[in-house]
Amino acid sequence: MNSRMKAAEYLADTKTYVVPPRAWNYNPYALPMSVRLMKMLREKNVERLGDLRRFAPHDVMLHHNCGRATCKELARLLQKVSDGKYDRVYQVGENPEPGEIVKLIDQVLKKLPAKKRSIFFRYYGAEEGVSCTLEDVASEFDVRKAYVGAVVSQSVERVSQYGGVGFKVLFENISAHCSEKSSPLTPELLSTWLEQSGIRPRHSVVFYVRLVGVLCPEIPVWYDGATPRTMRAGRKRTAKDERALCP
């Protein structure tokens, strides 16, 4: 598409976007894009890159707060996808093993900036499975408590975005397995799945269980001797819940 196209030409362009078949199941939010483009895709309920085949530049131009610049950015992004630049973005199959959640979490955590990733790991107990308070992490990294809280909150949101459809598929899989066993997700259960799949975790198994509970509050989790509890579907886990689940 000609980058010099005028706004009126974009508005008149009703030819839908072309996405190569190999990229239909890609997570669009794992690709580099502006906040404006990301917000527009979310508001249009785009979950997989292939969903863009329903839209044309005309639709983007009519979307609130979007215009020629957004159309150009999306066109450039899809061109890079067609060129194979993002073919290494981690994808999950149609029926993945539940233990694959560990591989996907490890993959998306690599995208966090080094310092923020270290703070995130320390707060959630990546190495020994023991979580820390905001105060402890702030003291260790010589930063303010508010900064640690902001890093943790933003990192959870970013990890969730990067995981995209892969997380959705795997969380549904994990939820189904837990319901079948009438059991919460525990370090022991996750370890069994990992052994069956031949997956070696990079961090504490408790860390992954805790993170699943944070990323998908609908999945009941139990670790470090906490009393198991079942979260109602659609309910957000509260700070009180987190304190009850943490050691």
Helices and strands as residue ranges (DSSP letters): H 7-12, G 21-23, G 28-30, H 35-43, G 49-54, H 57-62, H 68-82, H 100-109, H 114-124, H 134-141, H 145-181, H 187-197, H 205-215, H 239-245
